[in-house]
Amino acid sequence: MPSPRVLFFGYSEVGYATLELLLARGVTIAGVFTHQDDGHETQWFRSVPKLAAHHHLPVFTPDSFKELIWEERIRALQPDLILSMYYRNMIPTRLLNLAPLGAFNMHGSYLPRYRGRAPLNWAIINGENHTGVSLHVMVKEADAGDLVDQEKIPIGPEETAAAILPRLREAAVRVLGRQLDGLLAGHAPRTPQNHALATYFGKRTPEDGRIDWTKSAREIFNLVRALSRPFPGAFADVISNGKTSRLLVWQAHPGAFTSTTTSPGQIVSLQPLTIGCGNREIIEVNEFEWVTNEVPHKNVAAPTLQAGDNLRGK
């Protein structure tokens, strides 16, 4: 009896590591759907397209599945099982139904909480003490299908998203590895999610990284550590001599005292750069750079600032 044919949808570091696992286990891979590596995006993860091409696998990078040709191509690949590992596009139900052994997705949260996009970043922004990975059945609604397996991953009170990413990758490989035989045999366990406990968060946009200085120092600190490298960074705009510069904050920490005379966004000190927040708190900015907001991440000279100046918030 021929081994089941797996159609793989994947990207980013979890996509790469789980595709490596399938190759190491000798799984028959019918094809790989992924995304073209974007030269404008920080490539902190290994390339799924390059890995697939290295192993002479058919590689497809559609922008969407609206055109009928993609259904025809997937039918021609004759998948028995569909696995989605950090693939960024929604896969229509009509395509999921083409795999008789089912379609399963690896989501980067401890479901049912944090369905949707960027779950790790949102969890840190919201001050959560854990995240996770969850392997679940794919259904029409995003991340709502029955659970197959999951692992919880703790988030330390000062950890950045970058510190968590390797643990997410390793947990995803473990979860898929211990369930792979059952998936290929068509009898993986299924446990319905408790939808009453579900939370959903949407895709983050660049503007979501703007610092709101009226928030508490801890909330701003959470935003900074959630968006620090390799992500785009939390930021604030500064007007000096009629020119606007952008302050990118890579590392910060809540200050040790409060000030009754400091308003949100006001510069308290330049050495170290210390800024007023809500609740009369302050935050110390330990690592930052100045860029132009017309050409993101192009370094510019620091504007002339002094204590008492105010940074623009929302």
Secondary structure as GFF3:
##gff-version 3
##sequence-region A 1 314
A	DSSP	beta_strand	5	10	.	.	.	ID=ss1
A	DSSP	alpha_helix	12	24	.	.	.	ID=ss2
A	DSSP	beta_strand	28	33	.	.	.	ID=ss3
A	DSSP	alpha_helix	48	54	.	.	.	ID=ss4
A	DSSP	beta_strand	59	60	.	.	.	ID=ss5
A	DSSP	alpha_helix	68	77	.	.	.	ID=ss6
A	DSSP	beta_strand	81	85	.	.	.	ID=ss7
A	DSSP	alpha_helix	93	96	.	.	.	ID=ss8
A	DSSP	beta_strand	103	107	.	.	.	ID=ss9
A	DSSP	beta_strand	115	116	.	.	.	ID=ss10
A	DSSP	alpha_helix	119	125	.	.	.	ID=ss11
A	DSSP	beta_strand	130	137	.	.	.	ID=ss12
A	DSSP	beta_strand	147	154	.	.	.	ID=ss13
A	DSSP	alpha_helix	161	185	.	.	.	ID=ss14
A	DSSP	three_ten_helix	195	197	.	.	.	ID=ss15
A	DSSP	beta_strand	200	201	.	.	.	ID=ss16
A	DSSP	three_ten_helix	206	209	.	.	.	ID=ss17
A	DSSP	alpha_helix	217	227	.	.	.	ID=ss18
A	DSSP	beta_strand	234	240	.	.	.	ID=ss19
A	DSSP	beta_strand	243	258	.	.	.	ID=ss20
A	DSSP	beta_strand	267	270	.	.	.	ID=ss21
A	DSSP	beta_strand	273	276	.	.	.	ID=ss22
A	DSSP	three_ten_helix	278	280	.	.	.	ID=ss23
A	DSSP	beta_strand	281	291	.	.	.	ID=ss24
###
